[in-house]
Amino acid sequence: MQSKKHRRHSLAENVVALGLAAFALVGGLIVHYLGLPQKWATGTGATVIAFGLIIYGCRRIVNRWEFWVALSLCFLIHSAVVLLVLGVILGSTSRINMLLLCPFMLLESFVLLLAVAKIYRILTHGTETVKISF
C-alpha cells in the first residue's frame, strides 16, 4: 500500500504533467487559429517539452521562488534565441519537423538544467543545490 506522502507526490506530478500538456495543446491551438507557420507550433512544442523536463526533474523545489526566478530567466533567454532562430535565421522556412529538433531539445534541456541549477545556487547563496530526479 502506498504511503500518503508518495500518493501526494504522485498526484502533484500528475497535475504538473496534465498542466504542461494542456499548455502545449492551448499553445498549438492558438498558433493554428492565428494562421502562423507550422514552425512556430514546432517551436512551442519544443519549448514545452524542454521546460517540462526541467520542471519534472526539479519537482522537489517547484515550491521555491528561487527556482521560478531561475526558470523565468532561462525562459527569457530561450525565447530570445527561438525568436532569432525561427524568425530571422529560418525566416523563409514555414515547416520544421519535430523529429529534427529532438537532438537539439535534449541538448538544450541539459544546458537549461545546468543554467537553472547555477542561478538557483546563486539565489540561495550556495546553501542549496538542485537535486534532479526522473
Backbone as CSV, one residue per row, in Angstrom:
resi,resn,N_x,N_y,N_z,CA_x,CA_y,CA_z,C_x,C_y,C_z
1,MET,0.838,-1.180,0.000,0.000,0.000,0.000,0.883,1.242,0.000
2,GLN,0.524,2.225,-0.777,1.304,3.449,-0.888,1.090,4.342,0.324
3,SER,2.154,5.011,0.720,2.025,5.961,1.813,1.329,7.225,1.308
4,LYS,0.807,8.029,2.259,0.130,9.268,1.872,1.087,10.227,1.199
5,LYS,2.326,10.283,1.687,3.308,11.194,1.100,3.582,10.817,-0.353
6,HIS,3.737,9.509,-0.642,4.002,9.064,-2.006,2.809,9.368,-2.911
7,ARG,1.594,9.141,-2.412,0.407,9.435,-3.211,0.282,10.922,-3.486
8,ARG,0.621,11.756,-2.484,0.542,13.197,-2.660,1.527,13.656,-3.724
9,HIS,2.747,13.100,-3.708,3.718,13.446,-4.734,3.242,12.958,-6.100
10,SER,2.663,11.782,-6.156,2.178,11.271,-7.430,1.058,12.150,-7.979
11,LEU,0.169,12.595,-7.138,-0.907,13.471,-7.573,-0.341,14.795,-8.086
12,ALA,0.605,15.365,-7.349,1.215,16.629,-7.771,1.939,16.460,-9.100
13,GLU,2.641,15.355,-9.269,3.347,15.102,-10.525,2.360,14.959,-11.677
14,ASN,1.261,14.296,-11.446,0.245,14.145,-12.481,-0.401,15.479,-12.826
15,VAL,-0.623,16.316,-11.832,-1.198,17.641,-12.080,-0.238,18.473,-12.923
16,VAL,1.061,18.436,-12.597,2.058,19.180,-13.375,2.089,18.666,-14.819
17,ALA,2.083,17.356,-14.997,2.122,16.771,-16.341,0.877,17.163,-17.141
18,LEU,-0.293,17.103,-16.507,-1.522,17.499,-17.198,-1.529,18.988,-17.513
19,GLY,-0.996,19.790,-16.619,-0.919,21.229,-16.859,-0.025,21.546,-18.041
20,LEU,1.117,20.875,-18.131,2.019,21.088,-19.261,1.383,20.624,-20.572
21,ALA,0.699,19.492,-20.520,0.022,19.004,-21.722,-1.072,19.982,-22.169
22,ALA,-1.827,20.515,-21.207,-2.874,21.484,-21.540,-2.262,22.757,-22.108
23,PHE,-1.142,23.204,-21.524,-0.457,24.395,-22.019,0.016,24.178,-23.451
24,ALA,0.565,23.006,-23.737,1.028,22.703,-25.096,-0.142,22.664,-26.068
25,LEU,-1.243,22.065,-25.656,-2.424,21.986,-26.514,-2.979,23.373,-26.816
26,VAL,-3.115,24.196,-25.788,-3.633,25.551,-25.983,-2.675,26.355,-26.872
27,GLY,-1.371,26.220,-26.630,-0.389,26.919,-27.464,-0.482,26.495,-28.915
28,GLY,-0.613,25.196,-29.151,-0.749,24.699,-30.516,-2.023,25.184,-31.181
29,LEU,-3.118,25.223,-30.427,-4.383,25.719,-30.983,-4.304,27.202,-31.318
30,ILE,-3.654,27.967,-30.455,-3.506,29.405,-30.718,-2.696,29.628,-31.992
31,VAL,-1.588,28.898,-32.109,-0.743,29.031,-33.303,-1.539,28.648,-34.548
32,HIS,-2.311,27.572,-34.450,-3.097,27.107,-35.598,-4.162,28.133,-35.994
33,TYR,-4.927,28.612,-35.020,-6.026,29.531,-35.339,-5.546,30.917,-35.746
34,LEU,-4.329,31.291,-35.342,-3.782,32.563,-35.806,-3.231,32.452,-37.220
35,GLY,-3.118,31.232,-37.716,-2.629,31.021,-39.073,-1.125,31.187,-39.209
36,LEU,-0.409,31.030,-38.114,1.051,31.154,-38.160,1.667,29.922,-38.822
37,PRO,2.853,30.041,-39.387,3.512,28.882,-39.991,3.741,27.767,-38.961
38,GLN,3.804,26.545,-39.473,3.941,25.369,-38.629,5.203,25.397,-37.791
39,LYS,6.232,26.098,-38.221,7.486,26.139,-37.465,7.273,26.734,-36.073
40,TRP,6.297,27.630,-35.916,6.039,28.221,-34.601,5.356,27.221,-33.676
41,ALA,4.523,26.353,-34.227,3.928,25.285,-33.418,5.008,24.314,-32.963
42,THR,5.950,24.015,-33.858,7.061,23.140,-33.500,7.912,23.793,-32.417
43,GLY,8.174,25.084,-32.560,8.943,25.805,-31.545,8.240,25.838,-30.194
44,THR,6.916,26.007,-30.225,6.137,25.999,-28.990,6.190,24.628,-28.333
45,GLY,6.016,23.579,-29.127,6.084,22.220,-28.590,7.456,21.895,-28.017
46,ALA,8.503,22.306,-28.712,9.862,22.063,-28.237,10.114,22.801,-26.927
47,THR,9.583,23.997,-26.805,9.736,24.772,-25.576,9.028,24.093,-24.411
48,VAL,7.812,23.639,-24.642,7.053,22.969,-23.587,7.759,21.690,-23.157
49,ILE,8.287,20.936,-24.108,8.986,19.703,-23.764,10.250,19.998,-22.966
50,ALA,11.062,20.942,-23.428,12.313,21.254,-22.746,12.067,21.757,-21.323
51,PHE,11.165,22.709,-21.169,10.908,23.255,-19.843,10.089,22.288,-18.992
52,GLY,9.267,21.469,-19.621,8.546,20.433,-18.885,9.493,19.425,-18.261
53,LEU,10.533,19.051,-18.994,11.537,18.146,-18.432,12.234,18.764,-17.231
54,ILE,12.532,20.040,-17.305,13.193,20.711,-16.187,12.264,20.774,-14.977
55,ILE,11.025,21.153,-15.200,10.077,21.232,-14.087,9.873,19.857,-13.469
56,TYR,9.754,18.842,-14.301,9.566,17.492,-13.779,10.810,17.020,-13.017
57,GLY,11.982,17.281,-13.555,13.212,16.856,-12.901,13.478,17.592,-11.599
58,CYS,12.995,18.811,-11.492,13.208,19.634,-10.290,11.937,19.741,-9.454
59,ARG,11.059,18.772,-9.543,9.753,18.887,-8.902,9.829,19.011,-7.383
60,ARG,10.963,18.668,-6.790,11.091,18.787,-5.330,11.255,20.231,-4.878
61,ILE,11.613,21.123,-5.801,11.819,22.522,-5.412,10.883,23.473,-6.154
62,VAL,9.832,22.969,-6.753,8.932,23.843,-7.502,8.176,24.809,-6.597
63,ASN,8.184,24.579,-5.305,7.511,25.496,-4.388,8.431,26.622,-3.910
64,ARG,9.645,26.696,-4.440,10.609,27.727,-4.051,10.627,28.851,-5.074
65,TRP,10.567,30.093,-4.645,10.564,31.232,-5.555,11.871,31.321,-6.327
66,GLU,12.979,30.887,-5.722,14.271,30.937,-6.405,14.272,30.075,-7.666
67,PHE,13.601,28.942,-7.597,13.505,28.066,-8.764,12.766,28.765,-9.893
68,TRP,11.653,29.424,-9.579,10.845,30.065,-10.608,11.541,31.282,-11.189
69,VAL,12.320,31.990,-10.384,13.105,33.111,-10.908,14.158,32.582,-11.879
70,ALA,14.853,31.516,-11.466,15.880,30.925,-12.332,15.261,30.404,-13.626
71,LEU,14.130,29.730,-13.511,13.455,29.192,-14.698,12.971,30.319,-15.603
72,SER,12.469,31.398,-15.031,11.986,32.538,-15.821,13.126,33.215,-16.579
73,LEU,14.268,33.377,-15.932,15.421,33.955,-16.619,15.840,33.079,-17.802
74,CYS,15.884,31.788,-17.577,16.236,30.867,-18.665,15.187,30.900,-19.767
75,PHE,13.917,31.045,-19.395,12.850,31.120,-20.391,12.982,32.375,-21.253
76,LEU,13.333,33.490,-20.645,13.522,34.724,-21.413,14.654,34.577,-22.425
77,ILE,15.758,33.995,-21.996,16.887,33.776,-22.905,16.493,32.790,-24.003
78,HIS,15.823,31.714,-23.614,15.363,30.711,-24.581,14.440,31.353,-25.619
79,SER,13.502,32.181,-25.165,12.553,32.820,-26.077,13.264,33.727,-27.072
80,ALA,14.256,34.465,-26.591,15.016,35.336,-27.494,15.759,34.520,-28.545
81,VAL,16.345,33.409,-28.141,17.073,32.550,-29.083,16.108,31.924,-30.088
82,VAL,14.942,31.462,-29.621,13.954,30.862,-30.527,13.464,31.897,-31.532
83,LEU,13.183,33.107,-31.076,12.761,34.166,-31.995,13.845,34.472,-33.021
84,LEU,15.090,34.488,-32.591,16.197,34.738,-33.512,16.320,33.618,-34.538
85,VAL,16.293,32.375,-34.069,16.478,31.238,-34.978,15.288,31.086,-35.915
86,LEU,14.072,31.027,-35.367,12.898,30.789,-36.213,12.481,32.024,-37.011
87,GLY,12.653,33.199,-36.440,12.199,34.406,-37.109,13.196,34.996,-38.081
88,VAL,14.477,34.928,-37.740,15.487,35.579,-38.577,16.263,34.560,-39.404
89,ILE,16.889,33.606,-38.742,17.749,32.652,-39.451,16.936,31.743,-40.369
90,LEU,15.813,31.233,-39.871,14.946,30.363,-40.678,13.677,31.102,-41.093
91,GLY,13.801,32.377,-41.375,12.652,33.221,-41.699,11.852,32.761,-42.895
92,SER,12.511,32.240,-43.917,11.790,31.830,-45.125,11.222,30.418,-45.021
93,THR,11.600,29.676,-43.999,11.104,28.309,-43.799,9.767,28.365,-43.067
94,SER,8.802,27.586,-43.538,7.500,27.598,-42.874,7.238,26.329,-42.071
95,ARG,7.988,25.249,-42.355,7.768,23.978,-41.653,9.098,23.444,-41.136
96,ILE,9.072,22.949,-39.895,10.225,22.289,-39.296,9.711,21.022,-38.623
97,ASN,10.328,19.900,-38.926,9.920,18.619,-38.362,10.361,18.533,-36.906
98,MET,9.445,18.115,-36.029,9.750,17.981,-34.605,10.846,16.948,-34.370
99,LEU,10.872,15.892,-35.173,11.910,14.871,-35.006,13.296,15.427,-35.302
100,LEU,13.372,16.386,-36.190,14.641,17.036,-36.482,15.151,17.814,-35.272
101,LEU,14.236,18.327,-34.480,14.609,19.123,-33.318,14.942,18.298,-32.076
102,CYS,14.618,17.012,-32.060,14.820,16.191,-30.861,16.245,16.244,-30.304
103,PRO,17.284,16.065,-31.117,18.632,16.149,-30.533,18.925,17.532,-29.941
104,PHE,18.436,18.581,-30.589,18.653,19.928,-30.076,17.883,20.157,-28.775
105,MET,16.669,19.590,-28.683,15.870,19.736,-27.469,16.547,19.041,-26.296
106,LEU,17.098,17.862,-26.528,17.789,17.156,-25.453,19.020,17.927,-24.995
107,LEU,19.791,18.425,-25.936,20.965,19.218,-25.589,20.546,20.496,-24.854
108,GLU,19.525,21.152,-25.367,19.057,22.376,-24.726,18.528,22.096,-23.321
109,SER,17.818,20.997,-23.142,17.306,20.652,-21.815,18.449,20.480,-20.825
110,PHE,19.509,19.836,-21.252,20.677,19.643,-20.395,21.315,20.988,-20.042
111,VAL,21.507,21.838,-21.039,22.108,23.163,-20.803,21.199,24.010,-19.912
112,LEU,19.895,23.979,-20.164,18.949,24.730,-19.338,18.955,24.231,-17.902
113,LEU,19.042,22.929,-17.727,19.086,22.360,-16.383,20.314,22.842,-15.626
114,LEU,21.470,22.872,-16.301,22.682,23.388,-15.679,22.545,24.869,-15.335
115,ALA,21.936,25.629,-16.245,21.759,27.067,-16.016,20.800,27.322,-14.856
116,VAL,19.689,26.593,-14.813,18.734,26.747,-13.713,19.403,26.397,-12.387
117,ALA,20.168,25.318,-12.369,20.859,24.909,-11.138,21.849,25.980,-10.690
118,LYS,22.594,26.544,-11.625,23.587,27.576,-11.292,22.903,28.833,-10.759
119,ILE,21.863,29.296,-11.435,21.147,30.501,-10.988,20.488,30.245,-9.642
120,TYR,19.918,29.064,-9.460,19.282,28.693,-8.188,20.306,28.733,-7.056
121,ARG,21.481,28.195,-7.312,22.552,28.199,-6.310,22.964,29.627,-5.968
122,ILE,23.045,30.494,-6.973,23.392,31.899,-6.730,22.314,32.576,-5.890
123,LEU,21.048,32.333,-6.221,19.941,32.962,-5.491,19.836,32.472,-4.055
124,THR,20.242,31.246,-3.802,20.196,30.709,-2.436,21.532,30.895,-1.728
125,HIS,22.417,31.663,-2.324,23.744,31.967,-1.757,24.570,30.707,-1.491
126,GLY,24.388,29.724,-2.341,25.173,28.496,-2.252,24.762,27.560,-1.138
127,THR,23.644,27.833,-0.468,23.229,26.980,0.646,22.442,25.762,0.188
128,GLU,21.920,25.804,-1.031,21.134,24.680,-1.544,21.587,24.315,-2.948
129,THR,21.462,23.055,-3.251,21.750,22.589,-4.603,20.489,21.954,-5.175
130,VAL,20.446,21.877,-6.481,19.306,21.273,-7.164,19.555,19.780,-7.262
131,LYS,18.591,19.013,-6.761,18.669,17.556,-6.870,17.642,17.124,-7.907
132,ILE,18.117,16.508,-8.947,17.264,16.122,-10.069,16.789,14.684,-9.851
133,SER,15.535,14.445,-10.122,15.013,13.079,-10.040,14.016,12.855,-11.164
134,PHE,14.253,11.821,-11.936,13.349,11.477,-13.029,12.726,10.187,-12.726
